[in-house]
Amino acid sequence: MAPFSTESILLYRRGGYHPVHLRDRIYERYVIEHKLRHDSRSTTWVARDLKKNRLVSIRIFIAAVSEEGYTEAEVLFHLRPEPAPPRSVWQRLGGLWVQDQPKPQASFFPALLDHFTISGPNGDHRCIVSEVLGNSIGDLMEDPVQEFEFPMNAARKIGVKMVHAVAELHSRQVVHGSLNPRKFSLTIPGVDSWTPEELRKYFGEPSKLIMQDLCNRHRFGGRRYEPRPSPQRPEYLVESPPLIQLTSLCLESPGIKITTFNTAFYYIEGDEVHKTILTQPSFASPEIQCHDVLTPACDIWSLGCVLHHIFSNNYMWVPLTGCYQDTLIDLTLCFAKLPEPWWSRWSDRARYFNEYGHLMHHMAADGGAVPKGSDLISRICYARMHREGVHGMGGEEFEWFRHVMIGIFRLLPSERFDAKEVVRYLPPRWLDEVEKDEGRKDEGRKK
């Protein structure tokens, strides 16, 4: 069993997960057929919509954070391809009113199919019903069991679609706030019309872990955990499937959708948005780490980190302990002294740097105390060096890539490329790969 292939038993309690079993019927309409994934805030299941006879995904939030489900539903509702709702509806939802006019096709965001609240032994749980998506980029690249690297042609296509997805998001006046590899998921061609046999072919048979057997394998707090039978817990946990065979299908013609909008906010030029966001430090912009005013530029920084991660199989900024403090150290080693007011707000800065941004002597002597700094160009060049002799990023292609990265990784948000500029300066070879792929799709539809 892979590490963390199931959610924690201990979170089946008041305020925690809703107990779910295979073949359960949710909301009298959705029959659970398989597990898709889980995180600390929710479990996501593949279910069959009895009303429309199609496969859907149901994300069931833990009771303690069900309000996040309302945020998620509101944003997805706003990003839908149909015309906007009447003004009174937006006032009720607490969102941003947009004039009632046709919107472009929302091909980069999960379709919101239904949303509702269910009550259970652990509280009230918000549920989001949307299309079934495959592995996220993070699921693949950060798998602790199997090392994965995107083929170069697939990486180019994914890179283009991620950039267009963020550009589309910002054109709708929405900022994601916590983009990282796990917020970009691959689409699954034709999944909504799959038969039960096709589902088993790509997802495998559901793997059940009987609760008592699971407790016998693990110790919690140094002792065996032996729960008494309780309606707060399911009789068994279902493992999240590895989806290896499914990934091959998804990468034949990769599509990308941005997911998980619990930290998203609406933005109009000139707004001053103050919001505390906790996300992966390696992908968080400096203004998020320094609790400054947020703009769409925070997404652009994160997008650059994800692009570098895909092409280099490495992190642009590497925190030693997984906290913002270490990333700020790495940023200072790369850029020198951070601009104000960030420099003054950094409470522990004096432990590492003097007032001029130079590393303190005792820290410099301790080689393992801080990340190994390097300048921005060297970090960007790692993406090309990593690919040389494997799939190859040609000289001209790399020059375009470097230009985009330099435009993205500017400390001041006001100086960074916006999404439209990133689209404009994408390497032409990346765009060629996507055009060829779309051409093959059109030919297939005509046949």
Secondary structure as the mmCIF struct_conf table of DSSP 4:
data_model
#
loop_
_struct_conf.conf_type_id
_struct_conf.id
_struct_conf.beg_label_comp_id
_struct_conf.beg_label_asym_id
_struct_conf.beg_label_seq_id
_struct_conf.end_label_comp_id
_struct_conf.end_label_asym_id
_struct_conf.end_label_seq_id
TURN_TY1_P TURN_TY1_P1 PRO A 3 PHE A 4
BEND BEND1 THR A 6 THR A 6
HELX_RH_3T_P HELX_RH_3T_P1 ILE A 9 LEU A 11
BEND BEND2 ARG A 13 ARG A 13
TURN_TY1_P TURN_TY1_P2 ARG A 14 GLY A 15
BEND BEND3 GLY A 16 GLY A 16
HELX_LH_PP_P HELX_LH_PP_P1 TYR A 17 PRO A 19
TURN_TY1_P TURN_TY1_P3 LEU A 22 ARG A 23
STRN STRN1 ARG A 25 ILE A 26
TURN_TY1_P TURN_TY1_P4 TYR A 27 ARG A 29
STRN STRN2 TYR A 30 ASP A 39
TURN_TY1_P TURN_TY1_P5 SER A 40 ARG A 41
STRN STRN3 SER A 42 ASP A 49
TURN_TY1_P TURN_TY1_P6 LEU A 50 ASN A 53
STRN STRN4 ARG A 54 PHE A 61
HELX_RH_3T_P HELX_RH_3T_P2 ALA A 63 VAL A 65
HELX_RH_AL_P HELX_RH_AL_P1 SER A 66 HIS A 78
TURN_TY1_P TURN_TY1_P7 LEU A 79 LEU A 79
BEND BEND4 ARG A 80 GLU A 82
HELX_LH_PP_P HELX_LH_PP_P2 PRO A 83 PRO A 86
HELX_RH_AL_P HELX_RH_AL_P2 ARG A 87 LEU A 93
TURN_TY1_P TURN_TY1_P8 GLY A 94 GLY A 94
BEND BEND5 ASP A 100 ASP A 100
BEND BEND6 PHE A 108 PHE A 109
STRN STRN5 LEU A 112 GLY A 120
TURN_TY1_P TURN_TY1_P9 PRO A 121 ASN A 122
STRN STRN6 GLY A 123 SER A 130
STRN STRN7 LEU A 133 SER A 136
HELX_RH_AL_P HELX_RH_AL_P3 ILE A 137 MET A 141
TURN_TY1_P TURN_TY1_P10 GLU A 142 GLU A 142
BEND BEND7 PRO A 144 GLN A 146
HELX_RH_AL_P HELX_RH_AL_P4 MET A 152 SER A 171
TURN_TY1_P TURN_TY1_P11 ARG A 172 GLN A 173
STRN STRN8 VAL A 174 VAL A 175
BEND BEND8 GLY A 177 GLY A 177
HELX_RH_3T_P HELX_RH_3T_P3 PRO A 181 LYS A 183
STRN STRN9 PHE A 184 THR A 187
TURN_TY1_P TURN_TY1_P12 PRO A 189 GLY A 190
HELX_RH_3T_P HELX_RH_3T_P4 VAL A 191 SER A 193
HELX_RH_AL_P HELX_RH_AL_P5 PRO A 196 PHE A 203
BEND BEND9 GLU A 205 GLU A 205
STRN STRN10 LYS A 208 ILE A 210
HELX_RH_AL_P HELX_RH_AL_P6 MET A 211 ARG A 217
STRN STRN11 ARG A 219 PHE A 220
TURN_TY1_P TURN_TY1_P13 GLY A 221 GLY A 222
STRN STRN12 ARG A 223 ARG A 224
HELX_LH_PP_P HELX_LH_PP_P3 PRO A 227 PRO A 229
TURN_TY1_P TURN_TY1_P14 PRO A 231 GLN A 232
BEND BEND10 ARG A 233 ARG A 233
BEND BEND11 GLU A 235 GLU A 235
STRN STRN13 TYR A 236 VAL A 238
HELX_LH_PP_P HELX_LH_PP_P4 GLU A 239 PRO A 241
HELX_RH_AL_P HELX_RH_AL_P7 ILE A 244 LEU A 251
TURN_TY1_P TURN_TY1_P15 GLU A 252 GLU A 252
BEND BEND12 SER A 253 SER A 253
STRN STRN14 ILE A 256 ILE A 258
TURN_TY1_P TURN_TY1_P16 ASN A 262 THR A 263
STRN STRN15 PHE A 265 TYR A 266
TURN_TY1_P TURN_TY1_P17 GLU A 269 GLY A 270
STRN STRN16 VAL A 273 VAL A 273
HELX_RH_3T_P HELX_RH_3T_P5 PRO A 281 PHE A 283
HELX_RH_AL_P HELX_RH_AL_P8 PRO A 286 GLN A 289
TURN_TY1_P TURN_TY1_P18 CYS A 290 HIS A 291
STRN STRN17 LEU A 294 LEU A 294
TURN_TY1_P TURN_TY1_P19 PRO A 296 PRO A 296
HELX_RH_AL_P HELX_RH_AL_P9 ALA A 297 SER A 312
BEND BEND13 ASN A 313 ASN A 314
BEND BEND14 MET A 316 TRP A 317
BEND BEND15 LEU A 320 CYS A 323
HELX_RH_AL_P HELX_RH_AL_P10 TYR A 324 PHE A 335
BEND BEND16 ALA A 336 LYS A 337
HELX_LH_PP_P HELX_LH_PP_P5 LEU A 338 PRO A 339
TURN_TY1_P TURN_TY1_P20 GLU A 340 PRO A 341
HELX_RH_AL_P HELX_RH_AL_P11 TRP A 342 ARG A 345
TURN_TY1_P TURN_TY1_P21 SER A 347 ASP A 348
HELX_RH_3T_P HELX_RH_3T_P6 ARG A 349 ARG A 351
TURN_TY1_P TURN_TY1_P22 TYR A 352 TYR A 352
STRN STRN18 PHE A 353 PHE A 353
TURN_TY1_P TURN_TY1_P23 GLU A 355 TYR A 356
BEND BEND17 GLY A 357 GLY A 357
HELX_LH_PP_P HELX_LH_PP_P6 HIS A 358 HIS A 358
STRN STRN19 LEU A 359 LEU A 359
HELX_LH_PP_P HELX_LH_PP_P7 MET A 360 MET A 360
HELX_RH_AL_P HELX_RH_AL_P12 HIS A 361 ALA A 365
TURN_TY1_P TURN_TY1_P24 GLY A 367 GLY A 368
BEND BEND18 ALA A 369 VAL A 370
HELX_RH_AL_P HELX_RH_AL_P13 LEU A 376 ARG A 387
TURN_TY1_P TURN_TY1_P25 GLU A 388 HIS A 391
HELX_RH_AL_P HELX_RH_AL_P14 GLY A 395 ILE A 408
BEND BEND19 LEU A 411 LEU A 412
HELX_RH_3T_P HELX_RH_3T_P7 PRO A 413 GLU A 415
BEND BEND20 ARG A 416 ARG A 416
HELX_RH_AL_P HELX_RH_AL_P15 ALA A 419 ARG A 424
TURN_TY1_P TURN_TY1_P26 TYR A 425 TYR A 425
BEND BEND21 LEU A 426 LEU A 426
HELX_RH_AL_P HELX_RH_AL_P16 PRO A 428 LYS A 446
#
